[in-house]
Amino acid sequence: MNRLQQAWVWLRRIGHCRGFGIQSPTDYRFVRYVVNESWPYYAYAELGTADDWLRSKLGRLYFRLANFLQPDAVVDLLGYEEYQHAGCRKAVVSNSPSEHASLALVPTSISREELAAICGNSMKVVVVEGTGKLLKTQMEILKSMKATVVFDLYYCAVAFFDPQRSVQTYIVNF
């Protein structure tokens, strides 16, 4: 993705910066202190030194997400194990579905059946990486699977499965 396209995406989403328009305190805190956190974390210097800017940006987001959630098990189909282990040292990271996993990182090319098998009953957070129509389709599938809060970050979508929360979709300038 070139700089002109990055600038266009950022300008289109400028009204959704830093939690603008989010009324829920927990969702606002998540956007401000996990998604758009700008302070350097303890492991940033060692992580992704050879990665391009997008992989590094998403890897740091997944690092902060693992640090925020502190999951026991993670299903990672995207290859960000290094970032997951740095964010939560106790997490068991695998690339196969686990009934104890509470965080899953999946690509947009995954089918509905595979996503349902990964999510199972214990899944708390699912991150779908990708852009465009495939990401929108996956977001609709997640909503139909009872995802309550979905954050559209353009490069990925973060979906929370919490039956006590009301259904909400946010667009965030990430």
matplotlib code that plots the C-alpha trace (Angstrom):
import matplotlib.pyplot as plt

x = [0.0, 1.5, 1.6, -1.1, -3.5, -2.6, -3.3, -6.7, -7.8, -6.7, -8.6, -11.7, -11.7, -10.6, -13.9, -13.3, -10.0, -9.1, -12.5, -14.6, -18.3, -17.9, -20.3, -19.5, -16.7, -15.2, -15.2, -13.7, -11.0, -10.2, -9.9, -7.8, -5.5, -5.2, -6.0, -4.6, -1.9, 1.1, 3.4, 6.2, 5.8, 8.6, 9.0, 8.7, 12.5, 12.9, 9.8, 9.5, 12.8, 12.6, 8.9, 7.4, 5.3, 1.9, 3.0, 4.8, 1.7, -0.6, 1.9, 2.1, -1.7, -1.8, 0.9, -1.2, -4.3, -2.6, -1.2, -4.7, -6.6, -3.9, -5.3, -4.4, -4.4, -4.3, -5.2, -2.9, -3.4, -1.5, 2.0, 2.3, 3.5, 6.4, 4.1, 1.7, 4.3, 5.8, 2.3, 1.4, 4.2, 1.8, -0.3, 0.0, 0.0, -1.0, -2.4, -5.1, -8.5, -8.5, -11.4, -9.5, -8.5, -9.9, -8.2, -8.0, -6.2, -7.6, -7.3, -10.3, -9.9, -11.2, -14.6, -17.6, -17.4, -13.7, -14.4, -17.3, -14.9, -12.3, -14.7, -16.4, -18.1, -15.3, -14.0, -13.9, -12.1, -11.6, -9.4, -9.9, -7.1, -7.6, -9.3, -12.1, -15.2, -13.9, -13.4, -17.0, -18.3, -16.3, -17.7, -21.2, -20.5, -19.1, -22.2, -24.4, -22.3, -23.3, -20.4, -21.6, -18.9, -17.0, -14.3, -13.6, -9.9, -9.7, -6.7, -8.5, -11.6, -11.7, -14.8, -15.8, -18.2, -19.8, -23.5, -24.0, -23.2, -25.4, -24.6, -22.5, -20.1, -17.5, -15.3, -12.0, -9.2, -6.2]
y = [0.0, 3.3, 6.5, 8.2, 5.4, 5.5, 9.2, 8.7, 6.0, 8.2, 11.2, 9.2, 8.1, 11.3, 11.8, 8.5, 9.4, 8.6, 7.2, 10.1, 9.2, 6.1, 6.4, 3.2, 3.8, 0.3, 0.6, 4.1, 2.8, -0.1, 2.3, 4.9, 2.6, -0.5, 0.3, 3.8, 3.7, 5.8, 5.3, 2.8, -0.6, -2.6, -5.0, -2.7, -2.5, -6.3, -7.0, -7.0, -5.4, -6.8, -6.3, -3.8, -0.9, -2.6, -5.9, -4.0, -1.8, -4.8, -6.8, -4.1, -3.9, -7.7, -7.3, -4.7, -6.9, -9.9, -7.6, -6.3, -9.6, -11.9, -15.0, -18.5, -19.8, -18.1, -19.4, -17.6, -18.3, -15.1, -15.8, -13.2, -15.7, -13.5, -10.6, -12.8, -14.3, -10.8, -9.5, -12.5, -14.9, -17.4, -17.8, -21.0, -19.9, -22.5, -22.6, -25.1, -24.6, -25.0, -25.1, -23.0, -20.2, -16.8, -14.9, -15.9, -14.2, -15.3, -14.1, -12.9, -15.9, -18.2, -19.9, -19.5, -23.2, -22.8, -19.6, -21.3, -24.3, -21.9, -19.7, -22.6, -21.7, -20.2, -17.6, -14.0, -12.1, -12.7, -10.6, -10.8, -9.3, -8.0, -5.1, -4.4, -6.5, -9.7, -7.9, -6.5, -10.0, -11.6, -8.8, -9.8, -13.4, -12.5, -10.5, -13.5, -15.6, -13.4, -11.0, -8.1, -5.4, -5.1, -2.5, -1.9, -0.7, -0.9, -3.2, -5.6, -6.1, -6.9, -8.7, -9.3, -12.0, -10.9, -11.8, -9.2, -6.3, -4.7, -5.1, -2.3, -1.7, 1.1, 2.5, 3.5, 5.5, 3.2]
z = [0.0, -1.0, 1.0, -1.1, -0.4, 3.3, 3.4, 1.6, 4.1, 7.0, 5.7, 5.0, 8.6, 10.3, 12.0, 13.9, 15.5, 19.1, 20.2, 18.8, 19.0, 21.2, 24.1, 26.0, 28.6, 28.1, 24.3, 24.5, 26.9, 24.5, 21.5, 23.4, 25.3, 23.2, 19.6, 19.4, 22.1, 21.1, 24.1, 23.5, 25.2, 26.8, 23.9, 20.8, 20.3, 19.9, 17.9, 14.1, 13.3, 9.7, 9.2, 6.8, 8.2, 8.0, 9.5, 12.2, 12.9, 13.1, 15.1, 17.7, 17.8, 18.4, 21.0, 22.9, 22.5, 24.0, 26.8, 27.4, 27.4, 28.9, 27.3, 28.3, 24.7, 21.3, 17.8, 15.4, 11.7, 10.6, 11.9, 14.7, 17.4, 18.4, 19.1, 21.1, 23.3, 24.0, 25.0, 27.2, 28.2, 29.7, 26.5, 24.5, 20.8, 18.2, 14.7, 15.4, 17.1, 20.8, 23.2, 25.8, 23.4, 24.1, 21.3, 17.6, 14.7, 11.3, 7.7, 5.6, 3.3, 6.1, 5.5, 7.7, 8.8, 9.7, 11.6, 13.5, 14.4, 15.6, 17.6, 19.4, 22.7, 24.7, 22.2, 23.6, 20.9, 17.1, 14.9, 11.2, 9.1, 5.7, 3.8, 1.4, 0.7, 2.2, 5.6, 5.4, 4.6, 7.5, 9.8, 8.8, 9.5, 13.0, 13.7, 12.7, 15.1, 18.0, 18.1, 20.2, 19.7, 16.4, 15.7, 12.0, 11.9, 8.0, 8.0, 10.4, 12.5, 16.2, 17.4, 21.0, 22.0, 25.3, 25.7, 28.4, 26.0, 23.4, 19.7, 18.4, 15.4, 15.5, 12.7, 14.1, 12.4, 13.2]

ax = plt.figure().add_subplot(projection="3d")
ax.plot(x, y, z, "-o")
ax.set_aspect("equal")
plt.show()
